[in-house]
Structures are given as C-alpha cells and as structure tokens.
Amino acid sequence: MWTGNHDGSEMAAIADDKIHLLIDGYGRAGGSEASRHAASSFVREVQSRGKWIFCSCREGAVLIPYENKFLHRRTQNSPSHDNNCPFWVEPHEQLDIVRSVRPHPPTWPFNFLRAFGEGGPKGVGGTSEIAKITTQTRRPKLARLLMGMIERSGMHRRGVKQQELGEQFDLLVDQASSFLLVEGVPVSQMLCRYASSFEDFASRFDTQASRLQWPEGVRPQATLLAVAAGVTDRKLVLRSGNPIPIRGRLSVYGRKDAPVNRYSSYLSIGVIAKSRPESEPALLDVYMHPCLSRRDMFLVGNNYERATFKVLRKLQLYYGNEIEIEIEKPVTDIGKKSFSRDAALVLEEIAKDGSQSILIPDFILRFPQFPPELRADIIVETMYFRGAAHRIEKTKSILMMKETLAYVKSVNHDFCFPDHISQKERDNAFIAEMRRAIERRLVIFGRGVGK
C-alpha cells in the first residue's frame, strides 16, 4: 500500500505496522472503537498532507481520509477493492457475509423464488454478467444448499480410498431429503438429478408441482444438480446431453467465467421454475464450483489449491501404511462467535470488539487416530496473493483459525514468497515442512498414543 497524490504521483510505501493499524481500524474484520482510535493518527496525518491511500489489491483502488478519522473506500471513478481485500466492505457489511458462510440450519427453508407478482431472483431476464463468488463474498442461497449437502455427505473429506464419480454424485443426491426447498417440501421432492434429461424433467414440472402443497408467497420451484464442463453462450454445457440455457443469474466460485475445455469440471446447482405464469419452466439461477478434475467432485478454489491438494494427497498415500491421514476441505465457516441480528446492536458490538473474520481453512490435515486433546491436526493454507494488506489479514485469520481449533499447527504453501527463489524451491520447502510435521506425529503414534 502507498500514500500519494490524487493523480497517483509522489507515491510512498506504507510501513507494515501502519497497514496493521489500518486493517484493525478500518478493515472488514476490524472497526472497534479502540482500533480506530489507534489508527486515526495515521489517517489524520495522511489527510493533513492532502494525500490518498492507494491499495495494492487492484490498480486504482483507494482509501480517502476525511474528517481526520474516517476513510471512504472508493470514489465515483475508482474501482472497488478486490473482494479478497481487507477494505472491500465495511465491518457491519462483513457480518452479513459471515452469516452466509456459516452452516445453514436444515430446518430453514431456502425459498429461492417468491410468488409471481412479488418479485423474482435478481438476473431473471437475461443478464450477461457472471458473478464471481469467493469465501469473502456473500454466499448465494444455492451455494449454501450445495455446501450443506457436501458437508452432510462427508464429500469435503478425503480418505485414502477415492470413490468413483458416480458414487460421489449419488452420495450428494442422498442428502437432498435433509434440506427444505420451501416449508413442507424437501429438496428431494423437486430435484432434477439427471441434467442430461432436463427437457423431460421440465415437461413433467407442472404435474410434479401440482402434487405438493406450496406455501403462500412462493412459486413452484425445483433444483438441478449436475457436473458440468462449463458455460458457453449462457448455456450450461454438460459432458453428455444438450446444453441447458441459463435464463437468469450465473455465479461461479473464484472466476468471472467458466470456460469449457477438455479438463474443466464444475459441480453445479440451479433453480428450475417459471419466470412468468405463462412461460415454460427454465433454469433461472445457477451456481458453479470448480472440481478437482473431471473424475473427482472434490471441491477446490483454483489451480493453486489443486497444486496444494496434489502434495497433500501424495503425502497421505506415502504415509498411509503407517498412520491414518484425512484431507478435509472445509466448506463453511468454523467460527464459534455469535453476533446479534439487530442492526443497532450489531454496531454496538462492532464498536466494542470489532467485526469478524471469515474462518474457512483452505485445508485441514486430520489424524483420526489421535485423541482431540493432542491437537494433532494441521491447517494448510494456500498463499497466492502478493498484496501486503491481504497477507497481513490472512495471517491474522490463520491465528484465529488455530485458536478456534484449539491451537493446532498451521503450514503455508506459498506461491509468492520468498520471491528470490523459484516456485519449485518453495514447493520443496512446503513438502519438507509437511513431512516433518507428519513424521513428528508418527513418533508420537509409535509410542502408543492414540492406538
């Protein structure tokens, strides 16, 4: 991060200790009265010199001091901060995001679509924009349902044995009866599980919907589950079967697109309904999340996480005859701290303690043979951002994740630093640290602990 003139001239780097103060005082997970007071002297000094603060998350992203203690997060002409940046949203907005990534209570119906005449989902009508979703953005309802099904099925955990793709999909579909589409209607009763037969499902939609009781205020609706190759021309492209037009909003985890190639694979979930009473049932809303590969529905965020998983998988198999290792990819926030839903009380809570970080580890290496009190598990984080603000905030969130999991060990797989060595050397350093950690647990296990 830098300070500089409004036109970007006379830029000067901001020291890390000052960045820490800004994140604690004005970052999305900060904002307490005490931390803002600590940071306000720096903000006042920047304003007195007529300078702005330029963020490293995105070219042109700024923080503008005013009234000697506040910061505007953008101007009319500047871009918003990257959604992985600590300054992307205000602390009170952060709590809405945290709520969306916490586990969804199974007794709460999703109610994806309101009744006709009461509004519909954003995007119905053919918007061409694709929403990029990350762990730091508000999670759409469809994504919440998908993550709930994955968590309940155990598909976010990988033991030594890998199930076939069909088995994985069946296991996921089996969880549909555990969640409510609307009050009184489980997801399983209106589920298109064979996307290649979408046209047939759509032709039976009215008949199937007429057999169910739909609460007042919602329209008949269904969900679709599919492993897709991607999206082309606003159509969900399947590995077999005709592409399915997407009539409304499309959200993709980690990307602004979902290009189709020979390797691409996305676990996809969508809402099927009518956009108007007289129209035919259509796919109105879709969420897509990258899979590990065409043959494996294990979720990953990007190619960096694929590389980390590949290392963890090799280690799991290498040590498999000596100790049981499970690779977990958490899909919901592990935080335990509760917070009010009353807007006025939320502001009071933030003023006292600050907002909350999103605590979703990239991976957790589990050692099931060890009792919990030994804290044998290892948090593994994939570090692929260079920006100082993001890395400082990530370090803070890792400490909070460790605290939440009773102070377990953490190891970073870094793709940026140290920047004077090659990526191969960084990979080797990560592998060496992971091997030392696992072999330390082997020594303890060899003494009979956990047997």
C-alpha positions in Angstrom: 0.0 0.0 0.0 1.1 3.6 -0.7 0.2 7.2 0.0 0.2 9.6 -2.9 -1.5 12.5 -4.6 -4.9 12.1 -6.1 -3.4 11.7 -9.6 -1.2 8.8 -8.4 2.0 10.9 -8.3 4.6 11.1 -5.4 3.8 7.6 -4.2 5.4 6.4 -1.0 5.1 2.9 0.5 3.3 2.5 3.8 5.1 0.6 6.5 3.7 -2.8 7.6 2.9 -1.5 11.1 0.8 1.2 9.7 -1.0 -1.3 7.4 -1.7 -3.4 10.5 -3.3 -0.3 12.2 -5.4 0.4 9.1 -6.7 -3.2 8.8 -7.5 -3.3 12.5 -9.2 0.0 12.5 -11.0 0.1 9.1 -10.7 -3.4 7.6 -13.8 -5.5 7.2 -13.0 -7.7 10.2 -11.9 -4.8 12.4 -13.6 -1.5 13.3 -13.6 -1.4 17.1 -13.6 2.0 18.7 -10.2 1.3 20.3 -8.6 0.1 17.0 -10.0 3.1 15.0 -8.6 5.5 17.6 -5.2 3.8 17.3 -5.3 4.2 13.5 -6.8 7.7 13.4 -3.5 9.5 14.0 -2.1 8.0 10.8 -5.3 8.8 8.9 -5.1 12.4 10.2 -1.5 12.7 9.1 -2.3 11.5 5.6 -5.2 13.9 5.3 -3.2 16.8 6.6 -0.7 16.3 3.7 -3.6 16.2 1.2 -2.8 12.6 0.2 -4.9 9.5 -0.5 -4.1 5.9 0.4 -3.6 3.5 -2.6 -4.3 -0.2 -2.1 -2.3 -3.0 -3.6 -5.3 -5.2 -4.2 -6.3 -3.6 -7.5 -4.9 -0.7 -9.6 -6.8 2.5 -8.8 -8.4 1.2 -5.6 -8.1 3.9 -2.9 -8.9 4.8 0.7 -9.7 8.5 1.1 -9.3 10.2 4.5 -12.0 12.6 5.7 -12.9 14.3 8.9 -9.4 13.3 10.2 -10.6 9.8 11.3 -12.7 8.2 8.6 -12.0 6.6 5.2 -14.0 6.5 2.0 -13.4 3.1 0.3 -13.8 4.4 -3.3 -14.6 7.4 -5.4 -17.2 7.7 -8.2 -14.4 7.0 -10.7 -12.2 4.5 -8.9 -12.7 0.7 -8.9 -14.0 -1.1 -5.9 -11.4 -3.0 -3.8 -10.9 -6.7 -4.7 -13.3 -8.9 -2.8 -10.3 -10.6 -1.1 -9.0 -7.2 0.2 -9.5 -6.3 3.8 -11.0 -3.0 2.7 -13.6 -4.4 0.3 -16.6 -3.9 2.7 -17.4 -2.1 5.9 -17.2 -4.1 9.2 -21.0 -4.2 9.6 -21.4 -5.5 6.0 -18.8 -8.2 6.8 -21.2 -9.7 9.3 -23.8 -10.4 6.6 -21.1 -12.3 4.7 -20.1 -14.2 7.7 -23.7 -15.3 8.3 -24.0 -16.5 4.7 -20.9 -18.8 5.1 -22.0 -20.3 8.4 -23.7 -23.8 8.2 -27.3 -23.4 7.1 -29.9 -24.8 9.6 -31.6 -27.7 7.9 -35.0 -26.6 9.3 -34.8 -23.3 7.5 -36.4 -23.5 4.0 -34.5 -21.9 1.2 -37.5 -20.3 -0.6 -35.4 -19.5 -3.7 -38.2 -17.7 -5.6 -41.1 -15.6 -4.4 -44.6 -15.9 -5.8 -45.4 -14.2 -9.2 -46.1 -10.5 -8.7 -43.9 -10.4 -5.5 -40.6 -10.1 -7.3 -38.2 -12.7 -8.5 -34.5 -13.6 -8.4 -32.0 -10.9 -9.5 -30.9 -11.5 -13.0 -34.1 -13.1 -14.5 -34.4 -11.5 -17.9 -31.1 -12.4 -19.3 -28.2 -10.5 -17.7 -24.9 -11.4 -19.3 -22.8 -10.7 -16.3 -21.3 -13.6 -14.3 -20.9 -13.0 -10.5 -17.6 -14.1 -9.1 -18.1 -15.7 -5.7 -15.3 -16.3 -3.1 -15.1 -17.2 0.5 -15.0 -13.4 1.2 -18.3 -12.6 -0.7 -21.8 -13.1 0.4 -22.7 -16.7 -0.4 -25.8 -17.2 -2.6 -28.5 -19.4 -1.3 -27.8 -22.0 -4.0 -24.2 -22.2 -2.8 -25.4 -22.6 0.8 -27.6 -25.5 -0.2 -24.8 -27.2 -2.1 -22.2 -26.7 0.7 -24.7 -28.1 3.2 -25.2 -31.2 1.1 -21.5 -31.6 0.7 -20.8 -31.2 4.4 -23.6 -33.6 5.3 -22.4 -36.2 2.8 -18.8 -36.0 4.0 -17.6 -35.3 0.5 -15.4 -32.5 1.8 -13.2 -35.1 3.4 -10.8 -37.4 1.5 -9.5 -40.6 2.9 -7.1 -42.9 1.2 -9.9 -44.5 -0.9 -11.4 -42.4 -3.6 -14.9 -43.1 -4.7 -15.9 -43.2 -8.4 -17.6 -40.1 -9.7 -21.0 -41.8 -9.9 -20.7 -42.9 -6.3 -19.8 -39.3 -5.2 -22.8 -37.9 -7.1 -25.2 -40.4 -5.6 -23.9 -39.7 -2.1 -24.5 -36.0 -2.7 -28.0 -36.6 -4.0 -28.9 -38.7 -1.0 -28.6 -35.5 1.2 -31.4 -33.7 -0.7 -34.0 -35.0 1.7 -32.3 -33.3 4.6 -33.0 -29.8 3.4 -36.2 -27.9 2.7 -36.8 -26.3 -0.7 -39.8 -24.4 0.8 -41.8 -25.1 4.0 -43.0 -28.7 3.9 -41.2 -29.6 0.6 -37.8 -31.3 0.9 -35.3 -30.6 -1.9 -35.5 -34.2 -2.9 -39.2 -34.0 -4.0 -38.4 -31.4 -6.7 -34.9 -32.4 -7.8 -33.6 -32.9 -11.3 -30.7 -35.2 -10.7 -30.1 -36.2 -14.3 -29.3 -32.9 -16.0 -29.0 -34.7 -19.4 -32.8 -35.3 -19.1 -33.6 -31.7 -18.3 -36.1 -31.4 -21.1 -38.0 -34.4 -19.8 -38.0 -33.0 -16.2 -39.2 -29.6 -17.4 -42.1 -31.3 -19.3 -43.2 -33.0 -16.0 -42.6 -30.0 -13.9 -46.3 -28.8 -13.6 -47.6 -32.3 -12.9 -45.0 -32.9 -10.2 -45.5 -29.5 -8.6 -49.3 -29.9 -8.5 -48.9 -32.9 -6.2 -47.3 -30.7 -3.5 -48.5 -28.0 -1.1 -46.8 -24.7 -1.9 -46.8 -22.1 0.9 -48.2 -18.7 0.3 -45.6 -16.2 -1.1 -43.5 -18.7 -3.1 -43.9 -20.2 -6.6 -43.4 -23.8 -7.5 -39.7 -24.4 -8.0 -37.1 -27.2 -8.3 -33.4 -27.7 -8.1 -30.9 -29.2 -10.6 -27.6 -30.9 -9.7 -25.0 -31.5 -12.4 -21.3 -32.0 -13.0 -20.9 -29.6 -15.9 -18.0 -28.8 -18.3 -18.6 -25.1 -18.1 -20.7 -22.3 -19.7 -20.8 -21.2 -23.3 -23.2 -18.6 -24.7 -25.1 -18.5 -21.4 -25.7 -22.3 -21.6 -24.7 -24.9 -19.1 -22.6 -27.3 -21.0 -22.8 -30.9 -19.9 -20.4 -33.8 -20.6 -23.3 -35.7 -22.0 -26.7 -34.3 -23.1 -27.8 -31.0 -24.6 -26.6 -27.7 -23.2 -29.2 -26.0 -20.9 -29.9 -22.3 -21.4 -29.5 -20.2 -18.3 -32.2 -17.5 -18.2 -31.1 -15.6 -15.1 -28.2 -15.1 -12.7 -25.0 -17.2 -13.0 -22.4 -17.3 -10.2 -19.1 -19.0 -10.4 -16.7 -19.6 -7.5 -13.4 -17.8 -8.0 -14.0 -16.7 -11.6 -15.9 -14.3 -13.8 -16.3 -17.1 -16.4 -16.5 -20.9 -16.7 -14.8 -21.8 -20.0 -15.2 -25.2 -21.4 -12.1 -27.3 -22.1 -11.1 -30.9 -22.0 -10.2 -30.7 -18.3 -12.9 -28.3 -16.9 -15.3 -29.6 -14.4 -17.8 -27.7 -12.2 -20.2 -29.1 -9.6 -23.3 -27.1 -10.4 -26.7 -26.4 -8.8 -29.6 -24.4 -10.2 -33.2 -23.3 -9.7 -35.8 -24.5 -12.2 -39.0 -22.5 -12.3 -41.2 -20.3 -14.5 -40.2 -16.7 -14.9 -43.8 -15.8 -15.6 -47.0 -17.8 -15.1 -47.5 -18.4 -18.8 -43.8 -19.4 -19.5 -42.2 -22.8 -19.7 -40.0 -24.0 -16.8 -36.4 -22.9 -17.3 -33.1 -22.8 -15.5 -33.3 -19.4 -13.8 -30.3 -19.3 -11.4 -27.1 -21.3 -11.4 -24.1 -21.6 -9.0 -20.9 -23.4 -10.2 -17.9 -24.5 -8.2 -14.7 -25.9 -9.7 -14.0 -29.6 -9.0 -10.6 -31.3 -8.6 -10.9 -33.0 -12.0 -13.4 -34.5 -14.4 -13.3 -37.7 -12.4 -13.4 -36.2 -8.9 -16.1 -33.9 -7.4 -13.8 -32.8 -4.5 -14.1 -29.0 -4.5 -11.1 -26.7 -5.0 -11.0 -22.9 -5.4 -8.4 -22.7 -8.2 -5.2 -24.3 -9.7 -3.2 -23.2 -6.7 -5.4 -25.2 -4.4 -5.2 -28.1 -6.9 -1.4 -28.0 -6.5 -1.6 -28.0 -2.7 -4.1 -30.9 -2.7 -1.8 -32.8 -5.0 1.1 -32.5 -2.5 -1.2 -33.5 0.4 -2.6 -36.5 -1.5 0.9 -37.8 -2.2 1.8 -37.5 1.4 -1.4 -39.2 2.5 -0.7 -42.1 0.3 3.0 -42.3 1.1 2.4 -42.5 4.9 -0.9 -44.4 4.6 0.6 -47.7 5.8 1.9 -46.1 9.0 -0.7 -43.6 10.0 -4.3 -42.6 9.0 -4.5 -39.2 7.4 -7.6 -37.5 6.2 -7.6 -34.4 3.9 -10.5 -32.1 4.7 -11.6 -29.1 2.6 -13.9 -27.1 4.9 -16.8 -25.6 3.1 -18.4 -23.5 5.9 -17.1 -21.0 8.5 -15.7 -22.7 11.6 -16.1 -19.6 13.8 -18.0 -20.0 17.0 -18.6 -16.4 18.0 -22.2 -15.4 17.8 -23.5 -11.9 17.0 -26.8 -10.1 17.0 -29.2 -9.8 14.1 -30.4 -6.4 15.4 -28.8 -3.6 13.3 -28.4 -1.3 16.2 -26.9 -3.9 18.5 -24.5 -5.0 15.7 -23.0 -1.6 15.6 -22.5 -1.6 19.3 -20.9 -5.0 19.2 -18.5 -3.9 16.4 -17.6 -0.7 18.4 -16.7 -2.8 21.3 -15.0 -5.9 19.8 -14.7 -5.2 16.0 -16.3 -7.3 13.3 -15.4 -10.9 12.4 -13.0 -12.6 10.0 -14.3 -15.4 7.8 -12.7 -18.6 9.1 -12.7 -21.2 6.4 -9.3 -23.0 6.2 -8.1 -24.0 2.8 -7.4 -27.5 4.0 -7.1 -29.4 7.3 -5.0 -32.5 7.6 -6.7 -34.7 10.1 -5.2 -37.5 12.1 -8.2 -39.6 13.3 -6.2 -42.0 15.4 -5.1 -39.2 17.8 -7.4 -38.0 20.6 -8.6 -34.4 20.2 -6.7 -33.2 23.2 -3.4 -33.8 21.4 -4.3 -31.2 18.7 -2.6 -33.3 16.0 -4.5 -31.7 13.1 -2.7 -29.3 10.7 -4.3 -26.3 9.0 -2.8 -25.9 5.5 -3.2 -22.5 3.7 -2.6 -21.9 0.0 -1.0 -18.4 -0.2 -1.2 -16.9 -3.7 -1.7 -13.2 -3.1 1.2 -10.8 -3.2 -0.5 -7.7 -1.6 0.8 -6.8 1.8 -2.7 -5.9 3.2 -4.2 -9.3 2.1 -1.3 -11.3 3.5 -1.4 -9.4 6.8 -5.1 -10.0 7.1 -4.6 -13.7 6.1 -2.0 -14.1 8.9 -4.5 -12.7 11.4 -7.2 -15.1 10.2 -4.9 -18.1 10.4 -4.2 -17.2 14.0 -7.9 -17.1 14.7 -8.5 -20.4 12.9 -5.8 -22.0 15.0 -7.4 -20.6 18.2 -10.8 -21.9 17.1 -9.3 -25.4 16.5 -7.5 -25.4 19.9 -4.2 -24.1 18.7 -3.3 -26.7 16.1 -0.3 -26.3 13.8 -0.5 -24.4 10.5 1.6 -24.7 7.4 1.5 -22.3 4.4 2.0 -23.4 0.8 3.3 -20.1 -0.6 3.3 -19.3 -4.4 4.8 -15.8 -4.0 7.4 -15.6 -1.3 10.3 -15.8 -0.7 10.4 -14.0 -4.1 14.1 -14.6 -4.7 13.7 -18.4 -5.1 11.8 -20.4 -7.7 8.4 -22.0 -7.2 10.0 -25.4 -7.2 12.1 -24.4 -4.2 9.0 -23.0 -2.5 7.1 -26.3 -3.2 10.0 -28.3 -1.8 10.1 -26.2 1.4 6.4 -26.8 1.9 6.8 -30.5 1.3 9.7 -30.7 3.7 7.7 -28.9 6.5 4.7 -31.1 6.0 6.9 -34.2 6.1 8.5 -33.1 9.4 5.1 -32.4 10.9 3.7 -35.8 9.8 6.8 -37.7 11.0 6.6 -35.9 14.4 3.1 -37.4 14.7 4.5 -40.8 13.6 7.0 -40.7 16.5 4.2 -39.9 19.0 2.0 -42.6 17.4 4.8 -45.1 17.7 4.8 -44.5 21.4 1.3 -45.9 21.6 -0.5 -42.6 21.9 -3.8 -42.8 20.0 -3.7 -46.5 19.4 
